[in-house]
Amino acid sequence: MWHKPHLLKAIADLLFLAAGAALLVAAVVWGSSRLRLFPLAEVQVMSELRVVQRQQMEEAMADLLRGNFFTVDLEALRRALEELPWVRRAELWRKWPSRIEVRIEEHKAAAHWGDGNGELVNTFGEVFAASLPDEQRLPRLSGPGGTAREVLRRYGEFAELLKPARLQPAQLSLSARLAWAVRLEDGMLVELGREQAKAPIRMRLQRFVDHYPNMADARHGRPVAVDMRYPNGFALRFAASAVQEVKGMR
């Protein structure tokens, strides 16, 4: 290569061109900040908002809209927006010559989470802190930290299994010992216990559905709780007598 002057000249020209371009960009950014060129004229929200209020967004961004089109910190704006209760994800772009476009993905609440401390679970199984904007009825899920996605998945599975009996789960809990319990909308508690290879949770809940029509007692009515943790049967607890009856399976 050193014996090819024309190649060396071409490389040198390219390096000078790259350096000149870098200097030009630096000069534009420096000049725009110094001379107040390229002012930021508009922040446009491109998403349809259902829960997030525009006023909340304006307040979150107010102190960060400093500088101009080139110097405003989009990453800081993104973080500020994602701290709003119902914002799951925010994306921002510069749109020449003077606009910033914002896209907001809102949380879609699927259930309450925990014991009423203001946390919800979205459709991705992610826990977030927010208050419902209306009287929307949602189930209540609970479990150890990090289990929200699995509890939400199981809720959908259990709801499908209960449909033939026209039952709807209102609460689903996973204990610290990984035992499952379902409370139905009519208040009945169904204890399912821990997952077992020989008696999976699905099998125990299906057994409950199969025998549900015959669980009413002539003296006591419907049981308030059903214990499905038995390998070949289940126990009923009635409110009136608080007596358990264990029924064997044929």
Summary of the structure (lengths in Angstrom):
residues: 250
radius of gyration: 30.5
end to end distance: 90.5
largest distance: 107.1
contacts: 649
relative contact order: 0.07
helix: 33%
strand: 28%
